[in-house]
Amino acid sequence: MTIYSDFPLGLAILEGDSAPLATATPVTYRNLSPLTRQLQFSLQRDPIDYLGDGLRVLIVECVRPRGSLVHRVGSGTWSTVSEVLAATGNTAALVECDSVDEIGLAIKQHKPNVLIVSAHGAYDPHRNVTGLAIGDDTVSEFPLSIRLPPVVVLSSCHTAPRGLGAVSVADLLLRNGATAVLATLVPINVFRRGLTMTRLVIYMIEALQGRSGLRSFDDVAQWTLSSNAVVDICMSTRRLGAWFQSDKGEVLNSFMLQKGSSRLRRGHFYADSWTLLREIASERRDSEIVRALSVEYERIVVPETLFYFVIGRPDRVVFNDPRIAAASNGTRAT
Protein backbone atom coordinates (compact mmCIF):
# COMPACT_ATOMS: atom_id res chain seq x y z
CA MET A 1 0.00 0.00 0.00
CA THR A 2 1.32 3.43 -0.96
CA ILE A 3 0.05 6.26 1.24
CA TYR A 4 0.15 9.76 -0.21
CA SER A 5 -0.16 11.72 3.02
CA ASP A 6 1.80 13.62 5.65
CA PHE A 7 -0.01 11.57 8.31
CA PRO A 8 1.23 8.10 9.47
CA LEU A 9 -1.88 6.18 8.45
CA GLY A 10 0.01 2.91 8.71
CA LEU A 11 -0.45 3.14 12.49
CA ALA A 12 -4.25 3.00 12.17
CA ILE A 13 -5.92 -0.18 13.46
CA LEU A 14 -8.64 -1.39 11.14
CA GLU A 15 -11.89 -2.92 12.32
CA GLY A 16 -11.36 -6.57 13.14
CA ASP A 17 -7.60 -6.22 13.67
CA SER A 18 -5.68 -5.88 16.92
CA ALA A 19 -2.50 -4.37 15.46
CA PRO A 20 -1.90 -1.47 13.05
CA LEU A 21 -2.31 -1.61 9.29
CA ALA A 22 1.48 -1.67 8.81
CA THR A 23 1.56 -5.21 10.27
CA ALA A 24 -1.02 -6.47 7.76
CA THR A 25 0.55 -5.26 4.51
CA PRO A 26 3.70 -3.44 3.35
CA VAL A 27 3.10 0.30 3.69
CA THR A 28 5.11 2.93 1.83
CA TYR A 29 4.80 6.68 2.40
CA ARG A 30 4.87 9.41 -0.22
CA ASN A 31 4.96 12.71 1.62
CA LEU A 32 2.77 15.45 0.11
CA SER A 33 4.87 18.30 1.47
CA PRO A 34 6.09 19.91 -0.67
CA LEU A 35 3.63 18.93 -3.38
CA THR A 36 5.90 20.06 -6.22
CA ARG A 37 8.62 17.59 -5.19
CA GLN A 38 6.16 14.73 -4.87
CA LEU A 39 4.76 15.56 -8.30
CA GLN A 40 8.28 15.41 -9.71
CA PHE A 41 8.93 11.99 -8.15
CA SER A 42 5.58 10.65 -9.33
CA LEU A 43 6.19 11.60 -12.95
CA GLN A 44 9.69 10.18 -13.22
CA ARG A 45 10.44 6.68 -14.42
CA ASP A 46 11.57 4.38 -11.61
CA PRO A 47 14.04 1.64 -12.62
CA ILE A 48 14.26 -1.70 -10.84
CA ASP A 49 17.31 -2.15 -8.62
CA TYR A 50 18.12 -5.85 -8.67
CA LEU A 51 20.31 -6.95 -5.74
CA GLY A 52 20.26 -10.64 -6.52
CA ASP A 53 24.03 -10.83 -6.99
CA GLY A 54 24.60 -10.17 -3.29
CA LEU A 55 24.62 -7.48 -0.64
CA ARG A 56 27.37 -4.90 -0.41
CA VAL A 57 26.59 -3.15 2.87
CA LEU A 58 28.35 0.02 3.95
CA ILE A 59 27.82 0.93 7.60
CA VAL A 60 28.67 4.56 8.36
CA GLU A 61 29.14 5.17 12.08
CA CYS A 62 28.68 8.84 12.98
CA VAL A 63 27.72 8.53 16.68
CA ARG A 64 29.88 10.68 18.91
CA PRO A 65 31.56 10.73 21.31
CA ARG A 66 33.40 7.49 20.60
CA GLY A 67 33.20 5.21 23.62
CA SER A 68 29.76 6.47 24.69
CA LEU A 69 27.06 3.93 25.52
CA VAL A 70 25.29 4.40 22.18
CA HIS A 71 28.58 4.06 20.30
CA ARG A 72 29.58 0.91 22.21
CA VAL A 73 26.20 -0.76 21.70
CA GLY A 74 26.30 0.19 18.02
CA SER A 75 29.78 -1.31 17.63
CA GLY A 76 28.50 -4.62 18.96
CA THR A 77 25.55 -4.53 16.56
CA TRP A 78 27.66 -3.73 13.50
CA SER A 79 30.16 -6.44 14.42
CA THR A 80 27.33 -9.00 14.50
CA VAL A 81 25.88 -7.71 11.22
CA SER A 82 29.29 -7.91 9.52
CA GLU A 83 29.81 -11.50 10.72
CA VAL A 84 26.38 -12.55 9.44
CA LEU A 85 27.02 -10.98 6.04
CA ALA A 86 30.50 -12.51 5.72
CA ALA A 87 29.21 -15.96 6.70
CA THR A 88 26.64 -15.87 3.91
CA GLY A 89 28.95 -14.72 1.12
CA ASN A 90 27.97 -11.04 1.25
CA THR A 91 30.23 -8.11 2.10
CA ALA A 92 30.20 -5.40 4.75
CA ALA A 93 32.39 -2.39 5.46
CA LEU A 94 32.30 -0.27 8.62
CA VAL A 95 33.61 3.30 8.35
CA GLU A 96 33.76 6.00 11.04
CA CYS A 97 32.78 9.34 9.49
CA ASP A 98 32.80 12.87 10.88
CA SER A 99 31.48 14.72 7.84
CA VAL A 100 29.20 14.30 4.85
CA ASP A 101 32.23 14.51 2.56
CA GLU A 102 33.74 11.47 4.29
CA ILE A 103 30.47 9.59 3.74
CA GLY A 104 30.62 10.48 0.05
CA LEU A 105 34.21 9.20 -0.22
CA ALA A 106 33.27 5.96 1.56
CA ILE A 107 30.41 5.40 -0.89
CA LYS A 108 32.72 5.94 -3.87
CA GLN A 109 35.32 3.56 -2.42
CA HIS A 110 33.05 0.67 -1.36
CA LYS A 111 30.25 1.02 -3.96
CA PRO A 112 27.50 -0.36 -1.68
CA ASN A 113 23.98 -1.31 -2.67
CA VAL A 114 22.84 -0.89 0.95
CA LEU A 115 23.88 2.05 3.15
CA ILE A 116 23.28 2.07 6.90
CA VAL A 117 23.82 5.44 8.59
CA SER A 118 24.24 5.22 12.36
CA ALA A 119 23.91 8.69 13.86
CA HIS A 120 22.04 10.70 16.44
CA GLY A 121 18.89 12.16 14.93
CA ALA A 122 17.97 15.78 15.53
CA TYR A 123 14.55 17.39 15.30
CA ASP A 124 14.13 21.15 15.65
CA PRO A 125 10.42 21.77 16.37
CA HIS A 126 10.84 25.55 16.00
CA ARG A 127 12.20 25.28 12.45
CA ASN A 128 10.25 22.05 11.81
CA VAL A 129 13.37 20.41 10.36
CA THR A 130 15.05 17.08 11.04
CA GLY A 131 18.68 16.17 10.54
CA LEU A 132 21.56 13.83 11.33
CA ALA A 133 24.31 14.72 13.78
CA ILE A 134 27.48 14.16 11.74
CA GLY A 135 30.68 15.50 13.25
CA ASP A 136 30.10 19.04 14.49
CA ASP A 137 27.15 19.67 12.18
CA THR A 138 23.48 18.77 11.99
CA VAL A 139 22.94 17.74 8.38
CA SER A 140 19.46 18.08 6.89
CA GLU A 141 20.43 17.21 3.32
CA PHE A 142 23.33 15.73 1.38
CA PRO A 143 24.99 17.53 -1.55
CA LEU A 144 23.54 16.38 -4.86
CA SER A 145 27.06 15.31 -5.89
CA ILE A 146 26.75 12.36 -3.48
CA ARG A 147 24.84 9.55 -5.19
CA LEU A 148 23.32 7.12 -2.75
CA PRO A 149 22.77 3.37 -3.21
CA PRO A 150 19.24 1.94 -3.72
CA VAL A 151 18.63 1.15 -0.03
CA VAL A 152 19.38 3.63 2.76
CA VAL A 153 18.68 2.70 6.39
CA LEU A 154 18.75 5.52 8.93
CA SER A 155 19.62 3.94 12.26
CA SER A 156 18.74 7.15 14.06
CA CYS A 157 16.07 8.74 16.24
CA HIS A 158 13.05 10.62 14.81
CA THR A 159 14.58 11.37 11.42
CA ALA A 160 11.16 11.65 9.76
CA PRO A 161 8.33 12.68 12.11
CA ARG A 162 4.97 12.73 10.37
CA GLY A 163 1.86 14.85 10.81
CA LEU A 164 3.59 18.23 11.20
CA GLY A 165 4.89 18.70 7.66
CA ALA A 166 8.49 18.66 8.86
CA VAL A 167 11.31 19.01 6.36
CA SER A 168 12.73 15.51 6.71
CA VAL A 169 16.30 14.41 6.02
CA ALA A 170 14.88 11.00 5.05
CA ASP A 171 12.64 12.50 2.36
CA LEU A 172 15.47 14.59 0.96
CA LEU A 173 17.73 11.55 0.53
CA LEU A 174 15.52 10.46 -2.37
CA ARG A 175 16.96 13.38 -4.35
CA ASN A 176 20.40 11.76 -4.04
CA GLY A 177 19.35 8.62 -5.86
CA ALA A 178 18.07 6.43 -3.02
CA THR A 179 15.17 4.23 -4.10
CA ALA A 180 13.97 3.30 -0.59
CA VAL A 181 14.73 4.86 2.79
CA LEU A 182 13.95 3.29 6.16
CA ALA A 183 13.49 5.96 8.83
CA THR A 184 11.88 6.52 12.24
CA LEU A 185 8.99 8.60 13.50
CA VAL A 186 10.13 8.88 17.14
CA PRO A 187 13.22 8.44 19.35
CA ILE A 188 14.28 4.80 19.55
CA ASN A 189 15.96 2.60 22.16
CA VAL A 190 19.55 1.75 21.24
CA PHE A 191 19.32 -1.86 22.48
CA ARG A 192 16.14 -2.60 20.53
CA ARG A 193 17.64 -0.81 17.53
CA GLY A 194 20.47 -3.34 17.47
CA LEU A 195 18.07 -6.29 17.31
CA THR A 196 15.98 -4.58 14.63
CA MET A 197 18.98 -3.80 12.42
CA THR A 198 20.35 -7.32 12.77
CA ARG A 199 17.01 -8.92 11.88
CA LEU A 200 16.59 -6.56 8.91
CA VAL A 201 19.90 -7.71 7.44
CA ILE A 202 19.11 -11.37 8.15
CA TYR A 203 15.82 -11.13 6.27
CA MET A 204 17.48 -9.38 3.34
CA ILE A 205 19.81 -12.36 3.16
CA GLU A 206 16.85 -14.74 3.43
CA ALA A 207 15.18 -12.91 0.55
CA LEU A 208 18.35 -13.21 -1.56
CA GLN A 209 18.44 -16.94 -0.95
CA GLY A 210 14.76 -17.35 -1.83
CA ARG A 211 13.95 -19.13 1.41
CA SER A 212 11.46 -16.77 3.00
CA GLY A 213 9.01 -15.86 0.24
CA LEU A 214 10.19 -12.26 0.48
CA ARG A 215 10.85 -10.66 -2.90
CA SER A 216 11.53 -6.93 -2.49
CA PHE A 217 12.55 -4.45 0.18
CA ASP A 218 8.98 -3.52 1.08
CA ASP A 219 8.33 -7.20 1.88
CA VAL A 220 11.53 -7.46 3.92
CA ALA A 221 10.92 -4.29 5.92
CA GLN A 222 7.27 -5.14 6.64
CA TRP A 223 8.04 -8.67 7.80
CA THR A 224 11.03 -7.58 9.90
CA LEU A 225 9.17 -4.83 11.71
CA SER A 226 5.93 -6.79 12.17
CA SER A 227 7.52 -10.01 13.40
CA ASN A 228 9.68 -7.88 15.71
CA ALA A 229 6.63 -7.82 18.00
CA VAL A 230 8.25 -10.64 19.97
CA VAL A 231 11.25 -8.39 20.66
CA ASP A 232 9.02 -5.48 21.74
CA ILE A 233 7.19 -7.79 24.12
CA CYS A 234 10.21 -9.50 25.64
CA MET A 235 12.19 -6.26 26.00
CA SER A 236 9.32 -4.58 27.84
CA THR A 237 10.50 -5.72 31.30
CA ARG A 238 13.85 -6.85 32.67
CA ARG A 239 12.47 -10.25 33.70
CA LEU A 240 11.09 -11.00 30.25
CA GLY A 241 14.24 -9.65 28.63
CA ALA A 242 16.50 -11.96 30.69
CA TRP A 243 14.25 -14.94 29.87
CA PHE A 244 14.18 -14.05 26.18
CA GLN A 245 17.98 -13.93 25.95
CA SER A 246 18.62 -17.02 28.12
CA ASP A 247 19.74 -20.48 26.95
CA LYS A 248 21.64 -19.12 23.95
CA GLY A 249 18.55 -17.81 22.20
CA GLU A 250 16.48 -20.99 22.55
CA VAL A 251 13.31 -18.99 23.30
CA LEU A 252 13.68 -16.93 20.11
CA ASN A 253 14.53 -20.03 18.06
CA SER A 254 11.50 -21.86 19.40
CA PHE A 255 9.30 -18.89 18.60
CA MET A 256 10.57 -18.21 15.07
CA LEU A 257 11.18 -21.77 13.84
CA GLN A 258 8.47 -23.78 15.57
CA LYS A 259 5.67 -21.47 16.66
CA GLY A 260 5.66 -18.17 14.82
CA SER A 261 6.50 -19.40 11.33
CA SER A 262 2.89 -20.39 10.64
CA ARG A 263 0.74 -19.02 13.46
CA LEU A 264 1.27 -15.26 13.26
CA ARG A 265 -1.73 -13.63 11.59
CA ARG A 266 -1.39 -10.39 9.69
CA GLY A 267 -3.04 -7.61 11.65
CA HIS A 268 -2.65 -9.55 14.92
CA PHE A 269 1.11 -9.90 15.37
CA TYR A 270 1.23 -8.59 18.94
CA ALA A 271 -1.72 -10.57 20.30
CA ASP A 272 -0.55 -13.76 18.58
CA SER A 273 3.06 -13.29 19.72
CA TRP A 274 1.86 -12.84 23.29
CA THR A 275 -0.16 -16.08 23.11
CA LEU A 276 2.72 -18.06 21.59
CA LEU A 277 5.18 -16.81 24.19
CA ARG A 278 2.85 -18.00 26.94
CA GLU A 279 2.75 -21.42 25.29
CA ILE A 280 6.56 -21.55 25.17
CA ALA A 281 6.83 -20.52 28.82
CA SER A 282 4.30 -23.18 29.81
CA GLU A 283 6.13 -25.88 27.86
CA ARG A 284 9.41 -24.85 29.50
CA ARG A 285 7.64 -24.81 32.90
CA ASP A 286 8.75 -21.24 33.57
CA SER A 287 5.99 -20.44 36.05
CA GLU A 288 7.24 -16.92 36.82
CA ILE A 289 7.22 -16.02 33.13
CA VAL A 290 3.74 -17.48 32.70
CA ARG A 291 2.55 -15.21 35.49
CA ALA A 292 4.35 -12.23 33.94
CA LEU A 293 2.63 -12.97 30.62
CA SER A 294 -0.78 -13.32 32.24
CA VAL A 295 -1.41 -9.56 32.19
CA GLU A 296 -2.74 -7.91 29.04
CA TYR A 297 0.11 -6.99 26.71
CA GLU A 298 -1.38 -3.53 26.05
CA ARG A 299 -0.49 -2.55 29.62
CA ILE A 300 3.27 -3.01 29.36
CA VAL A 301 4.36 -3.29 25.72
CA VAL A 302 5.67 -0.31 23.75
CA PRO A 303 5.45 -1.31 20.03
CA GLU A 304 8.58 0.65 19.15
CA THR A 305 9.35 -1.05 15.85
CA LEU A 306 6.00 0.04 14.41
CA PHE A 307 7.46 3.55 14.38
CA TYR A 308 9.96 2.60 11.72
CA PHE A 309 8.61 3.13 8.22
CA VAL A 310 9.66 3.17 4.55
CA ILE A 311 9.51 5.98 2.00
CA GLY A 312 10.25 5.95 -1.72
CA ARG A 313 9.76 2.91 -3.96
CA PRO A 314 10.85 -0.14 -1.93
CA ASP A 315 8.89 -2.41 -4.28
CA ARG A 316 11.46 -1.52 -6.98
CA VAL A 317 14.36 -2.93 -4.92
CA VAL A 318 14.23 -6.64 -5.73
CA PHE A 319 16.32 -9.35 -4.06
CA ASN A 320 15.11 -12.48 -5.82
CA ASP A 321 13.34 -12.78 -9.14
CA PRO A 322 14.59 -15.19 -11.85
CA ARG A 323 12.97 -13.23 -14.67
CA ILE A 324 14.56 -9.94 -13.65
CA ALA A 325 17.90 -11.67 -13.08
CA ALA A 326 17.84 -13.05 -16.62
CA ALA A 327 16.91 -9.68 -18.11
CA SER A 328 19.19 -7.41 -16.11
CA ASN A 329 22.34 -9.49 -15.59
CA GLY A 330 22.77 -7.75 -12.26
CA THR A 331 22.38 -4.22 -13.61
CA ARG A 332 19.67 -1.65 -13.08
CA ALA A 333 16.67 -2.83 -15.11
CA THR A 334 13.71 -0.89 -16.47
TARANOR-V594308 format. One record per backbone hydrogen bond with DSSP energy under -1.0 kcal/mol. NH is the residue of the N-H (numbers start at 0). CO is the residue of the C=O. E is the energy in kcal/mol with one decimal. If there is no record, write none. Layout:
BEGIN
NH/CO/E + NH/CO/E
END
This chain:
BEGIN
2/27/-3.3 + 4/2/-1.2 + 8/6/-2.3 + 10/7/-1.8 + 11/8/-1.9 + 16/13/-2.2 + 17/266/-2.2 + 18/266/-1.8 + 20/11/-2.7 + 21/9/-2.4 + 22/19/-1.9 + 23/20/-1.8 + 24/20/-1.4 + 27/0/-3.0 + 28/309/-2.4 + 29/2/-2.8 + 37/33/-1.7 + 38/34/-2.5 + 39/35/-1.8 + 40/36/-2.3 + 41/37/-2.3 + 42/38/-1.5 + 47/332/-3.4 + 48/315/-3.0 + 50/317/-3.1 + 53/50/-2.0 + 56/90/-2.5 + 57/113/-2.7 + 58/92/-3.4 + 59/115/-3.2 + 60/94/-2.6 + 61/117/-3.4 + 67/64/-1.8 + 71/67/-2.8 + 72/68/-2.7 + 73/69/-2.2 + 74/70/-2.3 + 75/71/-1.8 + 76/72/-2.0 + 77/73/-2.9 + 78/74/-1.9 + 79/75/-1.9 + 80/76/-2.6 + 81/77/-2.3 + 82/78/-2.0 + 83/79/-2.3 + 84/80/-2.4 + 85/81/-2.5 + 86/82/-2.3 + 88/85/-1.3 + 89/84/-2.7 + 90/54/-2.5 + 92/56/-2.1 + 94/58/-2.7 + 96/60/-2.0 + 102/98/-1.4 + 103/99/-2.4 + 104/100/-2.2 + 105/101/-2.2 + 106/102/-2.2 + 107/103/-2.0 + 108/104/-2.1 + 109/105/-2.6 + 110/106/-2.2 + 112/55/-2.0 + 113/55/-1.7 + 114/150/-2.7 + 115/57/-2.8 + 116/152/-2.8 + 117/59/-3.0 + 118/154/-1.0 + 121/130/-2.7 + 123/128/-3.0 + 127/123/-1.8 + 128/123/-1.5 + 129/166/-2.5 + 130/121/-2.6 + 131/138/-2.5 + 132/119/-2.9 + 133/136/-2.3 + 136/133/-1.9 + 138/131/-3.2 + 145/142/-1.9 + 147/175/-3.2 + 150/112/-1.4 + 151/179/-2.3 + 152/114/-3.2 + 153/181/-2.8 + 154/116/-2.2 + 155/153/-1.9 + 157/185/-2.1 + 159/183/-2.4 + 162/5/-2.5 + 166/127/-2.7 + 171/167/-1.9 + 172/168/-1.1 + 173/170/-1.3 + 174/171/-1.3 + 175/172/-1.1 + 176/173/-1.4 + 177/172/-1.3 + 178/149/-1.6 + 179/149/-2.5 + 180/310/-2.0 + 181/151/-2.5 + 182/308/-2.6 + 184/306/-2.7 + 192/188/-2.4 + 193/189/-1.5 + 194/190/-1.3 + 195/191/-2.4 + 196/192/-2.8 + 197/193/-2.1 + 198/194/-2.4 + 199/195/-2.2 + 200/196/-2.0 + 201/197/-2.2 + 202/198/-2.3 + 203/199/-1.6 + 204/200/-2.1 + 205/201/-2.4 + 206/202/-2.2 + 207/203/-2.1 + 208/204/-2.0 + 210/205/-1.9 + 216/313/-1.0 + 216/316/-2.1 + 219/215/-2.1 + 220/216/-2.9 + 221/217/-2.0 + 222/218/-2.4 + 223/219/-2.6 + 224/220/-2.5 + 225/221/-2.2 + 226/222/-2.6 + 228/225/-1.5 + 229/226/-1.2 + 231/227/-2.1 + 232/228/-2.4 + 233/229/-2.3 + 234/230/-2.0 + 235/232/-1.4 + 240/236/-2.2 + 241/237/-2.6 + 242/238/-2.0 + 243/239/-2.7 + 244/240/-1.7 + 245/242/-1.1 + 249/246/-1.0 + 252/248/-2.5 + 253/249/-2.6 + 254/250/-2.2 + 255/251/-3.0 + 256/252/-2.6 + 257/253/-1.3 + 258/253/-1.9 + 259/254/-4.9 + 267/264/-2.2 + 271/267/-2.6 + 272/268/-2.2 + 273/269/-2.2 + 274/270/-1.9 + 275/271/-2.5 + 276/272/-2.3 + 277/273/-1.7 + 278/274/-1.7 + 279/275/-2.3 + 280/276/-2.5 + 281/277/-2.2 + 282/278/-2.5 + 283/279/-2.1 + 285/280/-2.8 + 286/284/-1.3 + 289/285/-2.2 + 290/286/-2.1 + 291/287/-2.0 + 292/288/-2.1 + 293/290/-1.3 + 298/295/-1.6 + 299/296/-1.1 + 300/296/-2.4 + 303/301/-2.7 + 305/302/-1.4 + 306/303/-2.2 + 307/304/-1.2 + 308/182/-2.2 + 310/180/-2.2 + 311/28/-1.2 + 312/178/-3.3 + 315/312/-2.0 + 316/313/-1.4 + 317/48/-2.2 + 318/214/-3.0 + 319/214/-1.2 + 324/320/-2.6 + 325/321/-2.1 + 326/322/-1.7 + 327/323/-2.9 + 328/324/-1.9 + 330/327/-1.3 + 332/47/-1.9
END
